[in-house]
């Protein structure tokens, strides 16, 4: 099973973007999504932006991740 994480693009230079995932920044490749722009929400997998999503979908997905964390802490 693969997992893609939502992130917002903070800046970009050529095919490299700086994104924020829940406040943590990292560099990702835009080679698979060259049309992505600063402010776009994208799904990140294995260091690549693979799909653009809307802000609401990103918010819902991150909320689900937080719920999973609570479950893991409870059952860990």
C-alpha positions in Angstrom: 0.0 0.0 0.0 1.2 3.5 -0.9 0.6 6.6 1.1 0.5 10.2 -0.4 0.6 13.1 2.0 -1.1 16.5 1.3 1.2 19.5 1.3 1.0 23.2 0.3 3.7 24.6 -2.1 5.5 27.5 -0.4 8.0 28.3 -3.1 9.4 26.8 -6.3 12.4 27.0 -8.4 12.4 25.2 -11.7 11.2 21.7 -10.9 11.9 21.8 -7.2 9.4 23.0 -4.6 9.5 23.7 -0.9 6.3 22.4 0.6 4.8 22.4 4.1 3.3 19.3 5.6 1.6 20.1 8.9 4.2 22.9 9.5 7.2 20.8 8.5 9.0 22.0 5.3 10.8 19.8 2.8 11.9 19.8 -0.8 10.0 17.8 -3.4 10.2 17.3 -7.1 7.7 18.8 -9.5 8.8 16.7 -12.5 5.5 14.8 -12.5 3.4 17.9 -11.9 5.1 20.8 -13.7 2.0 22.9 -13.7 1.9 23.2 -9.9 2.1 26.7 -8.5 2.9 28.4 -5.2 -0.2 28.1 -3.0 -1.4 24.8 -4.6 -2.1 21.8 -2.4 -0.5 18.7 -3.8 -0.2 15.0 -2.8 3.4 14.0 -2.1 4.7 10.5 -2.5 8.3 9.3 -2.5 9.6 12.9 -2.8 7.4 13.8 -5.8 4.3 15.9 -6.1 1.9 13.6 -7.9 -1.5 15.3 -7.9 -3.0 18.7 -7.2 -5.9 18.7 -4.7 -8.1 21.4 -3.3 -7.6 22.9 0.2 -10.7 21.2 1.6 -9.5 17.7 0.6 -6.0 18.4 2.1 -7.6 19.6 5.3 -9.8 16.5 5.6 -6.9 14.1 4.8 -4.7 15.7 7.5 -7.5 15.5 10.0 -7.8 11.7 9.3 -4.0 11.4 9.8 -4.4 13.1 13.2 -7.2 10.6 14.1 -4.9 7.7 13.2 -2.2 9.1 15.4 -4.6 9.3 18.4 -5.6 5.7 17.7 -2.0 4.6 17.5 -1.2 6.4 20.8 -4.2 4.8 22.5 -3.3 1.2 21.2 0.4 1.6 21.1 
